[in-house]
């Protein structure tokens, strides 16, 4: 099959279609983002939906789930055309959605969130005991022991996602729409979710599954519908596609060269940032490391290893002890603004919660970190708009209009906007925390090549990532953490998945006398 194939894999004749989308289109104002898309899903089937960020995947699921009304087209449920006025009506029909962005109420407890709007009652009052018991049983099926009386704001992102999943399966579900459900989950949690998916499909539940993780799609899906720029490219049996085939159809070109050619760190490169005995109480203990100009220093470890918290401490987002040196001089940053003024930029792992003001425009979001350049003393809107135009071009932010709010962008384009804002401060040290989380394969490649451009200019880059392949593809050295300590320093040919995972799980530790200490230049290549 070629890129232009629109061959549709048909459901088995013995398997009646449970849900159909016929000619579904969606426009926001004058901009149409989905163009007459047909899709069907059968009982007991996992039907994946693939495409680059902005291809229309989440929009399609929101139309099916009643969150938007299509501007054209129709939803058919078990042979009957349906019009859902909202998600409550869709849920009553058995269509339940797990969102890419968590939809939990932060100040309610786990049990209150799971049964919000579907409370158990006894004698006219909420039966807290019954809800608590049912919530514990649901979480037990997900093999997680979260305290059901904790407020959601106290949970980690991956714990909150497990609560979101428990909430969805607590409903009387016939069609489960899952939008990037494993984006923040650990490998173990992903396996647990896959077990749940298999149990649900065995009971006849139909699943629409959106993910950018192509190996994951190959593992769990039966059929795949691929979208590109709002158009349907085709529907295919999963047995007919390799991950490379999926990627090529998504982006319309070969993406086999995902990573740029690795550049060597200059032998005379100076140390840009160093840590001496840095401790972030409760998260990281006595970490010493150095980062040179033109180097990508990878930071690996399982969820809870303390990677993010360590560097949040470095830039004064958390209390820390120990010394930080920038360009050989001791610095005592009391606020992230101090680090920014010293040329250190930090890209948060939580672009929606901490990185963007989703209801504000692109212009306001872009210039937020460099307002002093655009407000003297009043904001120069024309200058801001010129900067936005340049950023959209340079970072290939896909947007129909410069006047939409940041929340209207797809996840990948939001990430590119955050990255553009980061670079407006003209940093010479960049800390990237999970820079490609929730991003499609084409956008990932763009970010990887941008990192290569940064280090070619002498910028020093810290890359915190849970994706081992991007550490293998980009990092000159990899620091591996477990439970707040550095268990290994991986260099040269030792940068491979087996070695990194051995250090990350505690199966192997460095033989050096002080394993938390990484000296400048060790193994840099």
VEXMAR-512675 format. One record per residue (C-alpha): x, y, z; residue number from 1. Coordinates in pm, whole numbers, m for minus. Example, Ala and Ser with C-alpha at 12.3 -4.5 7.8 and 13.67 -1.06 7.14 Angstrom:
VEXMAR-512675
+--------+--------+--------+-----+
|      X |      Y |      Z | num |
+--------+--------+--------+-----+
|   1230 |   m450 |    780 |   1 |
|   1367 |   m106 |    714 |   2 |
+--------+--------+--------+-----+
***
This chain:
VEXMAR-512675
+--------+--------+--------+-----+
|      X |      Y |      Z | num |
+--------+--------+--------+-----+
|      0 |      0 |      0 |   1 |
|    109 |    354 |    m68 |   2 |
|     68 |    678 |    123 |   3 |
|   m236 |    764 |    m86 |   4 |
|   m417 |    438 |     m7 |   5 |
|   m757 |    489 |    152 |   6 |
|   m835 |    118 |    172 |   7 |
|  m1062 |     54 |    468 |   8 |
|  m1031 |   m257 |    678 |   9 |
|  m1382 |   m397 |    721 |  10 |
|  m1519 |   m536 |   1046 |  11 |
|  m1595 |   m909 |   1048 |  12 |
|  m1939 |   m985 |    906 |  13 |
|  m2038 |  m1159 |   1229 |  14 |
|  m1954 |   m854 |   1439 |  15 |
|  m2226 |   m583 |   1421 |  16 |
|  m2098 |   m229 |   1431 |  17 |
|  m2166 |    m75 |   1772 |  18 |
|  m2081 |    285 |   1690 |  19 |
|  m2035 |    476 |   1366 |  20 |
|  m1929 |    825 |   1280 |  21 |
|  m2058 |    921 |    935 |  22 |
|  m1904 |   1218 |    756 |  23 |
|  m1805 |   1390 |   1081 |  24 |
|  m1683 |   1747 |   1034 |  25 |
|  m1596 |   2011 |   1288 |  26 |
|  m1528 |   2382 |   1248 |  27 |
|  m1426 |   2638 |   1504 |  28 |
|  m1546 |   2962 |   1351 |  29 |
|  m1427 |   2973 |    989 |  30 |
|  m1161 |   2706 |   1047 |  31 |
|  m1259 |   2346 |    976 |  32 |
|  m1036 |   2104 |   1168 |  33 |
|  m1209 |   1776 |   1075 |  34 |
|  m1326 |   1697 |    724 |  35 |
|  m1605 |   1441 |    667 |  36 |
|  m1444 |   1156 |    862 |  37 |
|  m1603 |    810 |    868 |  38 |
|  m1516 |    567 |   1148 |  39 |
|  m1673 |    260 |   1306 |  40 |
|  m1596 |     47 |   1610 |  41 |
|  m1725 |   m300 |   1693 |  42 |
|  m1806 |   m472 |   2021 |  43 |
|  m1490 |   m619 |   2176 |  44 |
|  m1258 |   m422 |   1945 |  45 |
|   m976 |   m178 |   2013 |  46 |
|   m986 |     73 |   1728 |  47 |
|   m688 |    310 |   1742 |  48 |
|   m688 |    662 |   1599 |  49 |
|   m348 |    797 |   1490 |  50 |
|   m219 |   1123 |   1355 |  51 |
|     19 |   1408 |   1419 |  52 |
|    m65 |   1671 |   1679 |  53 |
|   m339 |   1881 |   1527 |  54 |
|   m459 |   1604 |   1293 |  55 |
|   m802 |   1599 |   1461 |  56 |
|   m779 |   1290 |   1686 |  57 |
|   m899 |   1450 |   2010 |  58 |
|  m1164 |   1649 |   1824 |  59 |
|  m1301 |   1327 |   1673 |  60 |
|  m1328 |   1164 |   2015 |  61 |
|  m1494 |   1474 |   2161 |  62 |
|  m1758 |   1466 |   1886 |  63 |
|  m1831 |   1102 |   1962 |  64 |
|  m1834 |   1171 |   2337 |  65 |
|  m2081 |   1459 |   2313 |  66 |
|  m1838 |   1733 |   2413 |  67 |
|  m1882 |   1907 |   2076 |  68 |
|  m2168 |   1897 |   1827 |  69 |
|  m2044 |   1817 |   1476 |  70 |
|  m2093 |   2091 |   1219 |  71 |
|  m2177 |   1815 |    973 |  72 |
|  m2219 |   1439 |    991 |  73 |
|  m2387 |   1198 |   1225 |  74 |
|  m2326 |    961 |   1517 |  75 |
|  m2497 |    621 |   1488 |  76 |
|  m2523 |    399 |   1795 |  77 |
|  m2623 |     33 |   1741 |  78 |
|  m2790 |    129 |   1412 |  79 |
|  m2982 |    428 |   1555 |  80 |
|  m2880 |    787 |   1469 |  81 |
|  m2814 |    984 |   1786 |  82 |
|  m2775 |   1352 |   1866 |  83 |
|  m2605 |   1422 |   2198 |  84 |
|  m2661 |   1766 |   2345 |  85 |
|  m2371 |   1714 |   2584 |  86 |
|  m2137 |   1453 |   2733 |  87 |
|  m2397 |   1360 |   2997 |  88 |
|  m2634 |   1235 |   2726 |  89 |
|  m2352 |   1048 |   2554 |  90 |
|  m2253 |    887 |   2884 |  91 |
|  m2614 |    783 |   2944 |  92 |
|  m2594 |    602 |   2608 |  93 |
|  m2280 |    423 |   2726 |  94 |
|  m2010 |    640 |   2565 |  95 |
|  m1749 |    732 |   2827 |  96 |
|  m1429 |    930 |   2769 |  97 |
|  m1090 |    937 |   2940 |  98 |
|   m945 |   1276 |   2850 |  99 |
|   m586 |   1361 |   2760 | 100 |
|   m616 |   1646 |   3012 | 101 |
|   m731 |   1526 |   3354 | 102 |
|  m1092 |   1623 |   3427 | 103 |
|  m1084 |   1556 |   3802 | 104 |
|  m1175 |   1813 |   4066 | 105 |
|   m852 |   1884 |   4259 | 106 |
|  m1015 |   1972 |   4592 | 107 |
|  m1237 |   1663 |   4607 | 108 |
|  m1118 |   1328 |   4737 | 109 |
|  m1046 |   1028 |   4516 | 110 |
|  m1373 |    859 |   4609 | 111 |
|  m1572 |   1181 |   4555 | 112 |
|  m1421 |   1222 |   4208 | 113 |
|  m1486 |    864 |   4102 | 114 |
|  m1858 |    889 |   4179 | 115 |
|  m1910 |   1259 |   4106 | 116 |
|  m2258 |   1290 |   3956 | 117 |
|  m2322 |    919 |   4020 | 118 |
|  m2315 |    915 |   4398 | 119 |
|  m2435 |    617 |   4601 | 120 |
|  m2731 |    713 |   4816 | 121 |
|  m2896 |    561 |   5119 | 122 |
|  m3201 |    707 |   5289 | 123 |
|  m3158 |   1024 |   5082 | 124 |
|  m2795 |   1082 |   5184 | 125 |
|  m2466 |   1005 |   5011 | 126 |
|  m2354 |    660 |   5122 | 127 |
|  m1987 |    740 |   5185 | 128 |
|  m1910 |    392 |   5314 | 129 |
|  m2043 |    225 |   5000 | 130 |
|  m1858 |    471 |   4774 | 131 |
|  m1534 |    418 |   4962 | 132 |
|  m1564 |     41 |   4935 | 133 |
|  m1650 |     56 |   4564 | 134 |
|  m1362 |    297 |   4491 | 135 |
|  m1115 |     68 |   4666 | 136 |
|  m1242 |   m226 |   4463 | 137 |
|  m1204 |    m31 |   4139 | 138 |
|   m850 |     77 |   4223 | 139 |
|   m765 |   m280 |   4324 | 140 |
|   m853 |   m392 |   3971 | 141 |
|   m596 |   m136 |   3854 | 142 |
|   m343 |   m273 |   4104 | 143 |
|   m295 |     62 |   4272 | 144 |
|   m326 |    133 |   4643 | 145 |
|   m407 |    505 |   4640 | 146 |
|   m567 |    632 |   4961 | 147 |
|   m924 |    700 |   4847 | 148 |
|   m967 |    973 |   5111 | 149 |
|   m682 |   1187 |   4972 | 150 |
|   m761 |   1497 |   4771 | 151 |
|   m668 |   1471 |   4404 | 152 |
|   m435 |   1772 |   4426 | 153 |
|   m216 |   1564 |   4660 | 154 |
|   m165 |   1287 |   4402 | 155 |
|    111 |   1248 |   4146 | 156 |
|     13 |   1290 |   3781 | 157 |
|     25 |    915 |   3719 | 158 |
|   m188 |    844 |   4028 | 159 |
|   m446 |   1099 |   3912 | 160 |
|   m456 |    929 |   3573 | 161 |
|   m531 |    595 |   3739 | 162 |
|   m817 |    763 |   3926 | 163 |
|   m943 |    902 |   3594 | 164 |
|   m943 |    550 |   3450 | 165 |
|  m1122 |    410 |   3757 | 166 |
|  m1385 |    683 |   3723 | 167 |
|  m1447 |    592 |   3358 | 168 |
|  m1486 |    217 |   3412 | 169 |
|  m1718 |    275 |   3709 | 170 |
|  m1985 |    382 |   3456 | 171 |
|  m2204 |    147 |   3254 | 172 |
|  m1972 |    172 |   2956 | 173 |
|  m2037 |     35 |   2607 | 174 |
|  m1788 |    251 |   2413 | 175 |
|  m1478 |    373 |   2597 | 176 |
|  m1286 |    659 |   2433 | 177 |
|   m928 |    678 |   2561 | 178 |
|   m723 |    985 |   2467 | 179 |
|   m351 |    930 |   2540 | 180 |
|   m430 |    721 |   2852 | 181 |
|    m72 |    603 |   2912 | 182 |
|     96 |    939 |   2857 | 183 |
|    194 |    980 |   3223 | 184 |
|    186 |    615 |   3332 | 185 |
|    482 |    400 |   3426 | 186 |
|    557 |     81 |   3236 | 187 |
|    394 |   m128 |   3509 | 188 |
|     84 |     92 |   3514 | 189 |
|     59 |     68 |   3135 | 190 |
|     62 |   m312 |   3155 | 191 |
|   m214 |   m298 |   3417 | 192 |
|   m418 |    m72 |   3188 | 193 |
|   m370 |   m315 |   2898 | 194 |
|   m497 |   m599 |   3119 | 195 |
|   m805 |   m389 |   3193 | 196 |
|   m855 |   m319 |   2821 | 197 |
|   m843 |   m691 |   2748 | 198 |
|  m1101 |   m763 |   3021 | 199 |
|  m1332 |   m491 |   2889 | 200 |
|  m1312 |   m606 |   2528 | 201 |
|  m1372 |   m966 |   2638 | 202 |
|  m1699 |   m836 |   2786 | 203 |
|  m1792 |   m673 |   2454 | 204 |
|  m1690 |   m314 |   2528 | 205 |
|  m1573 |   m122 |   2221 | 206 |
|  m1267 |     97 |   2267 | 207 |
|  m1153 |    398 |   2066 | 208 |
|   m788 |    448 |   2153 | 209 |
|   m574 |    753 |   2076 | 210 |
|   m200 |    735 |   2139 | 211 |
|    122 |    867 |   1986 | 212 |
|    310 |    556 |   2104 | 213 |
|    327 |    341 |   1795 | 214 |
|    468 |     29 |   1962 | 215 |
|    180 |     52 |   2209 | 216 |
|    m73 |     70 |   1925 | 217 |
|     84 |   m236 |   1765 | 218 |
|     42 |   m424 |   2094 | 219 |
|   m314 |   m334 |   2186 | 220 |
|   m511 |   m237 |   1872 | 221 |
|   m712 |   m446 |   1626 | 222 |
|   m761 |   m175 |   1362 | 223 |
|   m615 |    171 |   1305 | 224 |
|   m766 |    482 |   1149 | 225 |
|   m505 |    739 |   1048 | 226 |
|   m580 |   1112 |   1021 | 227 |
|   m369 |   1383 |    862 | 228 |
|   m460 |   1753 |    879 | 229 |
|   m823 |   1668 |    955 | 230 |
|   m860 |   1420 |    669 | 231 |
|   m893 |   1044 |    698 | 232 |
|   m602 |    869 |    528 | 233 |
|   m747 |    522 |    578 | 234 |
|   m846 |    244 |    815 | 235 |
|   m614 |    m58 |    832 | 236 |
|   m586 |   m392 |   1008 | 237 |
|   m305 |   m370 |   1262 | 238 |
|   m147 |   m685 |   1115 | 239 |
|    m88 |   m493 |    791 | 240 |
|    114 |   m212 |    952 | 241 |
|    452 |   m184 |   1120 | 242 |
|    523 |    115 |   1348 | 243 |
|    729 |    263 |   1063 | 244 |
|    432 |    226 |    826 | 245 |
|    209 |    407 |   1076 | 246 |
|    456 |    692 |   1117 | 247 |
|    496 |    736 |    740 | 248 |
|    121 |    752 |    684 | 249 |
|     76 |    995 |    973 | 250 |
|    329 |   1250 |    850 | 251 |
|    326 |   1177 |    477 | 252 |
|    699 |   1113 |    457 | 253 |
|    969 |    876 |    579 | 254 |
|   1076 |    954 |    937 | 255 |
|   1339 |    683 |    974 | 256 |
|   1604 |    948 |   1045 | 257 |
|   1446 |   1047 |   1377 | 258 |
|   1767 |   1170 |   1541 | 259 |
|   2029 |   1414 |   1417 | 260 |
|   2386 |   1296 |   1376 | 261 |
|   2552 |   1311 |   1716 | 262 |
|   2800 |   1594 |   1759 | 263 |
|   3106 |   1553 |   1982 | 264 |
|   3147 |   1784 |   2279 | 265 |
|   3449 |   2010 |   2209 | 266 |
|   3749 |   1904 |   2418 | 267 |
|   3797 |   2260 |   2542 | 268 |
|   3429 |   2313 |   2627 | 269 |
|   3388 |   2494 |   2958 | 270 |
|   3164 |   2385 |   3243 | 271 |
|   2834 |   2576 |   3220 | 272 |
|   2657 |   2437 |   3526 | 273 |
|   2771 |   2226 |   3818 | 274 |
|   2611 |   2088 |   4135 | 275 |
|   2808 |   2012 |   4452 | 276 |
|   2637 |   1795 |   4710 | 277 |
|   2290 |   1920 |   4619 | 278 |
|   2008 |   1780 |   4831 | 279 |
|   1639 |   1848 |   4778 | 280 |
|   1482 |   1725 |   5105 | 281 |
|   1262 |   1424 |   5050 | 282 |
|   1355 |   1388 |   4683 | 283 |
|   1728 |   1396 |   4604 | 284 |
|   2036 |   1336 |   4817 | 285 |
|   2394 |   1468 |   4782 | 286 |
|   2409 |   1496 |   4401 | 287 |
|   2726 |   1627 |   4237 | 288 |
|   2748 |   1668 |   3860 | 289 |
|   2878 |   1899 |   3589 | 290 |
|   2745 |   2000 |   3249 | 291 |
|   2962 |   2133 |   2968 | 292 |
|   2878 |   2366 |   2684 | 293 |
|   2767 |   2184 |   2369 | 294 |
|   2667 |   1878 |   2572 | 295 |
|   2338 |   1695 |   2622 | 296 |
|   2333 |   1541 |   2969 | 297 |
|   2054 |   1285 |   2993 | 298 |
|   1882 |   1214 |   3323 | 299 |
|   1705 |    878 |   3348 | 300 |
|   1511 |    698 |   3618 | 301 |
|   1170 |    554 |   3696 | 302 |
|    880 |    766 |   3820 | 303 |
|    961 |    881 |   4174 | 304 |
|   1338 |    873 |   4121 | 305 |
|   1369 |   1245 |   4202 | 306 |
|   1484 |   1369 |   3861 | 307 |
|   1233 |   1652 |   3822 | 308 |
|   1255 |   1754 |   4187 | 309 |
|   1634 |   1773 |   4174 | 310 |
|   1632 |   2029 |   3895 | 311 |
|   1334 |   2213 |   4041 | 312 |
|   1558 |   2258 |   4342 | 313 |
|   1845 |   2379 |   4125 | 314 |
|   1635 |   2663 |   3978 | 315 |
|   1477 |   2752 |   4318 | 316 |
|   1133 |   2603 |   4262 | 317 |
|   1199 |   2387 |   4569 | 318 |
|   1415 |   2432 |   4879 | 319 |
|   1762 |   2281 |   4840 | 320 |
|   2093 |   2242 |   5018 | 321 |
|   2438 |   2227 |   4862 | 322 |
|   2607 |   2446 |   4602 | 323 |
|   2524 |   2539 |   4244 | 324 |
|   2784 |   2698 |   4018 | 325 |
|   2713 |   2875 |   3689 | 326 |
|   3016 |   2938 |   3468 | 327 |
|   3245 |   2863 |   3762 | 328 |
|   3091 |   3105 |   4013 | 329 |
|   2867 |   3014 |   4303 | 330 |
|   2505 |   3126 |   4258 | 331 |
|   2235 |   3161 |   4521 | 332 |
|   1910 |   3179 |   4331 | 333 |
|   1607 |   3247 |   4548 | 334 |
|   1351 |   3245 |   4268 | 335 |
|   1331 |   3093 |   3918 | 336 |
|   1352 |   3450 |   3783 | 337 |
|   1706 |   3469 |   3926 | 338 |
|   1804 |   3155 |   3734 | 339 |
|   1646 |   3294 |   3418 | 340 |
|   1844 |   3617 |   3448 | 341 |
|   2157 |   3404 |   3479 | 342 |
|   2079 |   3233 |   3149 | 343 |
|   1920 |   2912 |   3277 | 344 |
|   1583 |   2815 |   3125 | 345 |
|   1356 |   2534 |   3246 | 346 |
|   1090 |   2356 |   3040 | 347 |
|    839 |   2201 |   3282 | 348 |
|    706 |   1848 |   3231 | 349 |
|    350 |   1978 |   3292 | 350 |
|    291 |   2219 |   3005 | 351 |
|    m82 |   2253 |   3075 | 352 |
|    m71 |   2287 |   3452 | 353 |
|    250 |   2490 |   3486 | 354 |
|    368 |   2589 |   3141 | 355 |
|     79 |   2775 |   2979 | 356 |
|   m210 |   3007 |   3057 | 357 |
|   m458 |   2809 |   2850 | 358 |
|   m730 |   3074 |   2839 | 359 |
|   m489 |   3348 |   2730 | 360 |
|   m378 |   3417 |   2375 | 361 |
|    m65 |   3293 |   2202 | 362 |
|     91 |   3639 |   2214 | 363 |
|     52 |   3675 |   2592 | 364 |
|    183 |   3322 |   2651 | 365 |
|    485 |   3371 |   2427 | 366 |
|    612 |   3693 |   2581 | 367 |
|    532 |   3613 |   2944 | 368 |
|    888 |   3510 |   3030 | 369 |
|   1046 |   3814 |   2862 | 370 |
|    802 |   4094 |   2939 | 371 |
|   1082 |   4343 |   3003 | 372 |
|   1157 |   4331 |   2630 | 373 |
|    800 |   4423 |   2537 | 374 |
|    681 |   4657 |   2815 | 375 |
|    868 |   4986 |   2866 | 376 |
|    657 |   5084 |   3051 | 377 |
|    349 |   4987 |   2847 | 378 |
|    315 |   4667 |   2649 | 379 |
|    413 |   4706 |   2284 | 380 |
|    147 |   4483 |   2126 | 381 |
|    285 |   4533 |   1775 | 382 |
|    630 |   4414 |   1887 | 383 |
|    473 |   4117 |   2069 | 384 |
|    279 |   4018 |   1758 | 385 |
|    592 |   4039 |   1545 | 386 |
|    771 |   3810 |   1793 | 387 |
|    477 |   3567 |   1776 | 388 |
|    485 |   3565 |   1396 | 389 |
|    858 |   3486 |   1407 | 390 |
|    809 |   3212 |   1670 | 391 |
|    526 |   3045 |   1477 | 392 |
|    749 |   3033 |   1169 | 393 |
|   1069 |   2924 |   1345 | 394 |
|    909 |   2656 |   1561 | 395 |
|    649 |   2547 |   1305 | 396 |
|    354 |   2606 |   1537 | 397 |
|     52 |   2480 |   1341 | 398 |
|   m229 |   2727 |   1403 | 399 |
|   m504 |   2860 |   1180 | 400 |
|   m508 |   3201 |   1349 | 401 |
|   m270 |   3391 |   1576 | 402 |
|   m569 |   3507 |   1781 | 403 |
|   m678 |   3174 |   1932 | 404 |
|   m617 |   3093 |   2302 | 405 |
|   m330 |   2860 |   2387 | 406 |
|   m577 |   2594 |   2501 | 407 |
|   m706 |   2565 |   2144 | 408 |
|   m371 |   2429 |   2022 | 409 |
|   m295 |   2059 |   2002 | 410 |
|    m55 |   1918 |   2260 | 411 |
|    245 |   1921 |   2027 | 412 |
|    184 |   2278 |   1918 | 413 |
|    142 |   2384 |   2281 | 414 |
|    482 |   2231 |   2351 | 415 |
|    640 |   2418 |   2062 | 416 |
|    487 |   2741 |   2192 | 417 |
|    636 |   2678 |   2538 | 418 |
|    974 |   2605 |   2380 | 419 |
|    955 |   2925 |   2175 | 420 |
|    879 |   3124 |   2491 | 421 |
|   1172 |   2960 |   2666 | 422 |
|   1413 |   3064 |   2393 | 423 |
|   1296 |   3428 |   2398 | 424 |
|   1501 |   3461 |   2718 | 425 |
|   1815 |   3367 |   2518 | 426 |
|   1945 |   3105 |   2767 | 427 |
|   2281 |   2932 |   2747 | 428 |
|   2171 |   2644 |   2974 | 429 |
|   1841 |   2470 |   2896 | 430 |
|   1677 |   2211 |   3122 | 431 |
|   1418 |   2009 |   2928 | 432 |
|   1185 |   1797 |   3144 | 433 |
|    997 |   1535 |   2938 | 434 |
|   1002 |   1762 |   2630 | 435 |
|    822 |   1513 |   2403 | 436 |
|    555 |   1378 |   2638 | 437 |
|    225 |   1348 |   2454 | 438 |
|    375 |   1449 |   2121 | 439 |
|    351 |   1275 |   1786 | 440 |
|    647 |   1129 |   1600 | 441 |
|    684 |   1416 |   1354 | 442 |
|    691 |   1684 |   1624 | 443 |
|    934 |   1478 |   1830 | 444 |
|   1174 |   1478 |   1539 | 445 |
|   1146 |   1856 |   1511 | 446 |
|   1235 |   1897 |   1878 | 447 |
|   1529 |   1655 |   1853 | 448 |
|   1677 |   1852 |   1565 | 449 |
|   1622 |   2178 |   1752 | 450 |
|   1820 |   2036 |   2046 | 451 |
|   2100 |   1960 |   1799 | 452 |
|   2091 |   2323 |   1684 | 453 |
|   2117 |   2440 |   2045 | 454 |
|   2426 |   2238 |   2129 | 455 |
|   2588 |   2333 |   1796 | 456 |
|   2572 |   2693 |   1921 | 457 |
|   2737 |   2595 |   2250 | 458 |
|   2423 |   2576 |   2462 | 459 |
|   2434 |   2320 |   2744 | 460 |
|   2127 |   2096 |   2765 | 461 |
|   1990 |   1879 |   3045 | 462 |
|   1742 |   1623 |   2906 | 463 |
|   1518 |   1458 |   3165 | 464 |
|   1325 |   1183 |   2991 | 465 |
|   1134 |    862 |   3054 | 466 |
|   1177 |    764 |   2689 | 467 |
|   1498 |    565 |   2673 | 468 |
|   1519 |    588 |   2296 | 469 |
|   1553 |    966 |   2300 | 470 |
|   1823 |    945 |   2566 | 471 |
|   2005 |    693 |   2347 | 472 |
|   1957 |    915 |   2043 | 473 |
|   2059 |   1251 |   2192 | 474 |
|   2260 |   1225 |   2515 | 475 |
|   2640 |   1237 |   2539 | 476 |
|   2618 |   1105 |   2896 | 477 |
|   2330 |    971 |   3106 | 478 |
|   2291 |   1013 |   3481 | 479 |
|   2062 |    744 |   3623 | 480 |
|   1870 |    803 |   3947 | 481 |
|   1681 |    579 |   4185 | 482 |
|   1506 |    692 |   4503 | 483 |
|   1679 |   1029 |   4499 | 484 |
|   2034 |    907 |   4450 | 485 |
|   2254 |    872 |   4143 | 486 |
|   2308 |    499 |   4097 | 487 |
|   2493 |    511 |   3767 | 488 |
|   2683 |    723 |   3517 | 489 |
|   2648 |    582 |   3167 | 490 |
|   2885 |    685 |   2889 | 491 |
|   2995 |    577 |   2544 | 492 |
|   2880 |    235 |   2429 | 493 |
|   2726 |    170 |   2771 | 494 |
|   2439 |    406 |   2682 | 495 |
|   2190 |    128 |   2611 | 496 |
|   1852 |     24 |   2750 | 497 |
|   1978 |   m274 |   2951 | 498 |
|   2244 |    m78 |   3137 | 499 |
|   2021 |    222 |   3208 | 500 |
|   1737 |      2 |   3338 | 501 |
|   1978 |   m197 |   3554 | 502 |
|   2084 |    125 |   3727 | 503 |
|   1728 |    262 |   3739 | 504 |
|   1593 |    m47 |   3916 | 505 |
|   1885 |    m82 |   4156 | 506 |
|   2010 |   m405 |   4002 | 507 |
|   2344 |   m240 |   3937 | 508 |
|   2534 |     48 |   4094 | 509 |
|   2852 |    222 |   3988 | 510 |
|   3168 |     87 |   4142 | 511 |
|   3305 |    437 |   4203 | 512 |
|   3333 |    527 |   4570 | 513 |
|   3084 |    813 |   4551 | 514 |
|   2817 |    706 |   4299 | 515 |
|   2632 |   1038 |   4321 | 516 |
|   2930 |   1224 |   4180 | 517 |
|   2963 |   1291 |   3809 | 518 |
|   3270 |   1489 |   3718 | 519 |
|   3285 |   1723 |   3422 | 520 |
|   3400 |   1556 |   3104 | 521 |
|   3360 |   1196 |   3223 | 522 |
|   3287 |   1001 |   2910 | 523 |
|   3168 |   1302 |   2713 | 524 |
|   3167 |   1224 |   2346 | 525 |
+--------+--------+--------+-----+
***
